[in-house]
Amino acid sequence: MTDRPLQKEIETYNAKLPELLGSIGRFVLIKGEQVEGIYDTYADALKVGYERFKLEPFLVKQIAPAEQAHYFTRELDLECPT
């Protein structure tokens, strides 16, 4: 068993991405190596995930052709030392 939560589900998403691209913007529910469904909203996918898998780990992810980069910084109120 891996020590990285949802690693198998992330690998499954990446492997199935070419097939999923027909549903860009929708949300995929993945458990292990299985795509369990594609939903219009995150809430719908999450609801089905909890109904089927209870508290077992599962992945709900928005289908996108590329990962969107997010940039975070800390201590935004500090001035830049020059």
N, C-alpha and C positions, 0 to 999 in steps of 0.2 A: 504494500500500500504506500502511496506517495504522501509526503508530508506537506504537499502544496494543495490546499483545498481547491476543488473544481478543476484541477489540472487535466483530468481525462475529458471533462466537458469542454474545456477550452480547445483541446486538441481536436475533439470531434467537430466543434464549430469551424475551426480552421480547415479541416479536411473536407467538410461539406459545403464550405463557402461558395464554390463555383455553382453548386446546385441551388443554393439559397438566394443567389443574386437576382433571381426573378421576383423576389419579394422584398426588395430594398425598402427600408423604412418600417417594415413590420417587425414583430418580435418573435424570436424562436425560443422554444422550450427544449432544453437538452438534459437528459439524464444519462450519465455514463457515455456510451458510444451510440446512443439512440436519439434521433430527433423525434421528439414527442408531439410536436405541433408547431404551427405558425399562426400568430394572432395579430389582430389589428392594434391592440394596445398592450402596454406593459402590464397594466392591471389585470387584463384578461389572462395573459400568459402566467402571471404570478398566481392568480386564483386557481387555475387548473393545476399548476405545479404543486401547490399546497394540498389540494384535494387528492391528487394521486400519490404524492410522495411524503406527505405530512412534514416531519422535521428532518427528513433525509436531505442531503445536499442536492441541488439541481441548479441549472443555469438558465436565466432568462436574459437574452441579449438582443439589442436592436441590430438588424441586419444592415450592414454597410460594406461597400467595396473596399474601404480602407479604414483603419483605426483613426479616430479623431484625436489629435494631440491636445492635451490640456496642460497649461502652464500654471504653476502655483508658485508663489513666493511668500516668504515670511517677513514679518516686521516691515510692513509697507510704510509705516510712518517714519522710518529712519531716513535721514538724508544720506546721500551717496558720499562717502569719504573721498575727497580728491586731494 
